[in-house]
């Protein structure tokens, strides 16, 4: 049972991606950005250090074997059908409130909430003994997942728009490096040091407590993306999308422009949804991310089913998480340097990658070789991470910073709703309550249907492109034949 809070370790450590934003006119730099001491550089460095340290949770990769082992002794049915589904429910329940509170409270309070939730998770793992306690643990994991938006967007309050893309890559790299280090550290402790899973959880509790201390020293920004914007006249910055939209609402109620602006932005997003590339990549974000995270949530249970190791030193979850994180980072880097006509080839690329993922899921579910299952999982995660930066760029390229954030928020919400619906039907004991192998057959079928749909779209795109590319038929250079009138026909008759 792994979760995006424990996300990259299987699912808990998976893909904490920071959205790249489109380029914008810098205008004049804020005073804080032109100060001689360039204080923002220290703030960015500290934020990246914070992002790295908060990922050091070496026990994350081994949570499922810990719950199924003698320490907790839960049954596989309890972990699969009773405990793990709570993660999807809690994430959906808190996603929108935390998304809004992150901006309204200016990031830091939500980061503190995330750190407190991490501490609650590890306290429950160490001290909890009941199914209810583990369900509460999964609830806090949902909170930590939703609160990741605070870290990924915090960076944009520190630097000028011209530095957004590069600084976002720094903060994301710090997170990936932290997850990789955490996974390697956990695997070394288990395999070489023979450290018990319980001790590893105490170590993780110490690291997340240290993360809370680091959070307290983060500076709370004075501005945020939506609710706490600086006066353009004061900082000399060029007006942004929100400033322009808010300009026409001066006659309204004092606080009413915020609601009006967000409503206008939602309407504009609906209008922009007619763009074919935005539709395609948003659908990918919604449908594929839902299936991806469901696989991450249950893959450790599948591993335990295939290879129920009696010796903890033969559990290699941490090494697999480290390898998949490294491959995901490499795939993301490579994807950023691919130059093709994405308007023509996007659907084909998505369809082929999704088809490969479906094949990997079938391999993971049918093999009895744990190493083959590990390898298929690493490739599955790497293929998803390959498409993430492409999706970010294709969605963000034609949007303002504010609209981009809103689109990603809407896509994430719909993906979470879909994931929750599938969980209720497939995994929850109140639904079908399937065990892990039948679940993976369902996920295989899900990705197969998605691949077929994308490939059909790709065929349609290719047909339309070939028709447009065909040169017009040449007009014969002969004298035009004058058409006879009905009256002339009658005369000749």
N, C-alpha and C positions, 0 to 999 in steps of 0.2 A: 504494500500500500504506500504509494508514494504520491506526493502532491507537489504542485508548482511552488508551494512555499518551500518544500524540500526539493525544489523543482529540478535542478539539474541532476541531482542524484535521482536518477530515473525521472520521475515527473517533477519532484519537488524542486529540482534544480534546472528544469528545462527552460529554455528560451526566455530570458528576461530582457526583451529587446527594447531598446530606446528608439523612439520614432525619429527618423531624420526629417527635417523640415525644409521646405523650399526656400530658395534664396530670396532675400528681400532687400529693399533699399535701406542702406544703413542710416541715411539721414545724418544727423549729428550724434556723436557718441555721448552717452550719459556722462555726467561729471565723474561718477565713480569709476568709469572706464578710462578716463583720461588722466586720472590722478597719477602723480609721479611715482608713487610706490606700487602702482598697478596691483592693488590689493585683491582684485578679483582672481589673480593667478593663484594666490595662496588659498582662496576659498575653493577654487576648482580642485586644487591638489588635495585639500582636506576632504572634499566631497568624494573624490575618487578613492582616497584611503579609507574613508568610511564605507564606501560601497564594497571595497575588497574585504575589509575585516568582518562586515556583517554577513558575508557568505561563508565564513569559516565555521561550519557545523559538521564535523567529521562523522557524526552519527546518522546523518540524514540518509545516506545510501543503504543503511542497514535497519531501517525502521520496521519494514515488513518481517524480516526474519526475527527481529527482536520481539515483535508482537506474537508471532507464531511459535516462538521458542519457549524454553522453560521459564524464562523471566516473567512472561505475562500469560502464556499458555492459552491464548485465544484460539478458537477453531478457525479454519480457513473460511468456512461459511460466514462466521461472524465478521471477519475482516473484509471479505468480499462484498457481502450483501447488506451489512448493517452499519459498519463503521465508515468505510471509505466513501459511500454515497453522500455522506453529510458534507463532505468537502464541496461538491458541486452546488449543493443547496445553499450553503453559507456564502459561498463566493457570489452567487447570483443575488442573494439578499442584500449584501453590503456593498456591491460594486458601485451602484449609482450614488448612494449617499457618500461614500468615500471619495468618489470622483469629484463631487461638488465641494465637499468639505476640504479636500486637498487644496483647491484653488482659493476658497473663501478664507481658510485659516492660514494660508501662505505656507504650506508644505510641512514645516517643522513639527507642528502638533500631530500630524498624521504619521510622520516618521517616528515620533515617540510612541504613538499607538502601535505601530508595527513592531517596534522593539519590545514593548510590553507583551504583545501577543506572542512573539517568539519565546520570551521567558515563560509565558503560560504554557506553551506547547511542551517545552522540555521538562517543566515541573510536572505536568500531567503524565508525560512519558515515564518519568522516574518514579513518581509517587502513586499514580493512578492504577487501580486494579480492576475496575469494572468497565463494561461496555459503554456505559454512559460517560465515564471519564474520557474514554478514547473518542467518543463522538464529540465531546466538548473540545478535545484536542484538535479534531478535524475542523471544527468551527473556527478556532483561532487560526488554523492554517488558511482558511478562506479569507480571513481578515488580512493576514500578511500578504496574500496574493493580490488582493484588491489594492492594498496600500503601496504596492510597487510603483504605481503611477506617481507617487510623491517624489520618489528618488529620480525617476526618469525625466520628470518635468522640472525638478528643482534647478537643474543646470541652466535652463533658459531664463531664469530670473537673475543670473549672475553675469551674463556676457551679452555683448552686442549681437544683433541678428546675423552679422557676417560670420560670427564664430560658432553659430549653433551646431552646424553639422560636425565640425571637427571636435568640439567639446563633448557633444553627445557620443561620438565614437570613443572618446577617452573614458567617459563614465561607464559605457557598456563594456569596454575592454577590461576595466577594473573589476566589474561584476563577474565576467567570464573567467578572469584569472583567479578570482576568489573561489569560485565554484570548482575550478580545476584543482586548485591547491587543497581545498577541503576534501575533495574526493580522493586525491592521492594520499593525503595525510590519513584519512580514515582507513584506506586499504592497507597502508603500511602498518598502522597500529594493529589491525586485525590479523594480517597474514604473517608479518615478521615479529611483532611484539606479543601476539596472542592476547591482546587486550579484549576483555569481555564487552559485549554490546552495552551493558549497563554502565560500565566505566566510561565508554565512549559517549554515552548520553550525558553523563556528568561533565565531561570535557566540553561538549557542545553547549551545555547550560552556562558554563563559565564564559565561553566566547560570546554568547548572545547577551549576557549581562554586561560584558565589556562593551558590546555594541550599543547598549542603552546609554552608557556613559559617554561614548563618542557622540551620540545623537544630541545630548544635552549641550554640547559645545558647538553645534552647528548654528550659524547665524540665521535668524529668521528674516527672510527677504522682506523688503518694504513693498514689493509689487508682485503681482501674479498675472496669469494670462487673461482671466475674465473679470474677476470681481475687484481686484485691487490694482487698477491701472494708474500709472502716473499721469499728471496733467501734461498734455503735449506742449502746452505753452511754457511750462516750467522747465522741461528737460530738453526742449528743442528737437525732439525726435519727430520723425515723419509720422503722420497719422497712420494707424493700422486699420484693419478691417473693422474692429470693434469701435474705434474712434469715429470712423466714418458713419457707421450705423447709428451710433449713439448721438451723432450730431443733430439728427432730425427730431430727436425726442426731447429737446430742451423744454418744450412747453408742457411736458407731462409731469406726473408726480415725481417727487425728489428721488425715490428709489425705484421708480417704475421703469426707467430706461434699461435696467439690467435685464428684466424679464422680457422687455420688448426686443432688445438686442439678441438675446438667446433665441427668441421665437423667430426673428428674422433670419438668424444664422441657420436654424433648422429648416426654414423654408428654402433658403439658398442651397443647403445640402440636398434637399429633395429635387431642386431644379438641376443641380450638377449631377445627380444620379443618372441622368439620361446619357451621360458620356459612357461609351462602350467599355473603355479601359477601366474606368472607375467602377463600373458594374462588375466586370470580370474579376478584378483583384479584390474587391470587397466581398464578393461571393466566395472567393478562395479563402479569404481571411475568416469568414464566418464558418463555412462548412468544414474546411480542412483543419482549422485550429481546434474545432470541437472534437473531431475524431482523434487528432494528435494528442490532446491532453487526456482523453479517455484512455488511450493506449499507455501513456505515461503513468496514469494513476494505478493501473492494474498490472503493469509488466513485472514488478517484483513478485507479485503473487504467482504469475505464470512461471517465473524462474524457480520459485520454491516448489512449484508443482512438478516441473521437469527434473529438478535436481534438489531434493530435500536433504541438504547437507547436514550431517550430524556433527561435523567439526566446523566451528566458526571460521577457522583459518582457511577453509576451502570455499568460503563465500566471497565472490569477487565483484560484488555490486559496485563498490567504490571504484575499482579499476575500469569497469565498463562505463560508469558515469564520467570518469575523467577522459576516457577515449572519445566518448560521444560529444563531450563539451569541446574538446580540441578539434575534432572533425567539423563540428558545427561552426566554430570560429573560422576555420580554414575555408569552409564552404561559403560562409557569409562574405569573406574577403574576396574569394574568386568571383562570386556573383556580382560584386560591385564593379568588376572590371570587364564584364561581358558587354559588348556593344553590338546589338542586333536591332532589327526593326521590331520592337516589342509590340507595336500596334498590329503587326501581321503575325508574329510568332508566339505571342503570350499564351493563347489558348492551347496551342500544341505543346509548348514546354510544360505548362501546368498539367495537361493531360498525361504526358509521358511520365513526369515525376510522380504523379498520383498513382498511375498504373504500377510503377516500380514499388511504391509504398504498399500497394495492395499485395503484390507478390511477396514482399518481405514479411508482411503480416501472416500470410499463409505459411511461409517457411517457419516463422517463429512458433506458430501454433501446432505444426505437425511434426517438427523435428523432436527427437529424443536426445539430441546432443546439445548440452547446455552452451558449449562454446559457439556452435553454429547459431544458436538463439541469440547469444550475446552479440555476435557479429551482425546479424540481421537488424537488431535493435540499434546498434551504432549507425548503420547505414540509413535506417529509417529516420532517425533524428537528424543526421547530417543532410538528408535530402530536404527535410522540412526547413532547416535553417538556411539552406541554399536559396530558397524562394522568399524568405522573410525580407531581406534588404531590397530585393526587386519589387516586392509588393509595396513596401514603404515608399520607395521612390516613385513607382507608378501612381500611387494614390496621392502622394504629396506634391507631385511636380506641378500640378495646375491649381493648387489650393493655397490660400493664405495660411499663415501659421495657426490662426484661431480656428479656421474651418478644418484644417488638417487634424488638429487635436480633437475636434468634435466628431469628425468622420471616424477616426480610430476608436473613439469612445463608443460610438454607436455600433460599429462593427464588433467590438469586443463584447458589448452587451448582448447583441443578438447571438453571437457565438456561444456565450455563456448560457443563454436561454435554451438554445438547441442542445447543448451538452447536458443540461439539467433534464430536459425531456427524455433524451436517450437513456440517461442514468435511471430515471424513474421506471421506464419501460423495461430496460434490459437487466440492470444490476440490482435495483432495490428489491428487497424481499416482498414488498407490497405489490411489485410488478411481476415480471417473469422470474426474477431472482436467479438468473443463470450463474453457473459456476464459471471459472475463468476461461476454460477452453471454449465452451459455446459462445462466450462473450467475444472472444477474438475471431470466431467465425463471423459473428455479426459485424465486427469492425472491418473484416476483410470484405464482406459484401458491401458495406457502406463506402469504402474507398473505391471498390470496383465500379459502383454506380456513378460515383463522382468522376472517375477517370473516363467512363463512357460518355458522360454528359459533356465534359471538357473537350474530348476528341470530336464529338459531333459539332460543337461550336467551332472548333478549329477547321473542320471540313467546310462549314458554312463560310467562315472568314476567307478560306482559300478560294472557294468558288467565286465569291464576290470580288476578290482581288483579281482573279484571272479574267473575269468579265470586264472589269475596268481597264485591265492592262491590254486587252485585245485592241489592235488598231482598227479604226473604222474602215468599212469596205470602200474601196475606191469607186468614185462615180465615173461611169464610162463617158468619155469625151465625144459624145455624139450629139447631133442636133436634137433638141427636145421635140418630142412628138406631140403635136397639138391634140388635145383630147376633143373628141367629137361631142357635140351636144345632142341630146335626144331628138331635137328638131332636125338636125342634119341626118341622123340615122333614118328618120321617118321619110325624108326627102329621097334618100338613096334607095330606100325600099320601094 
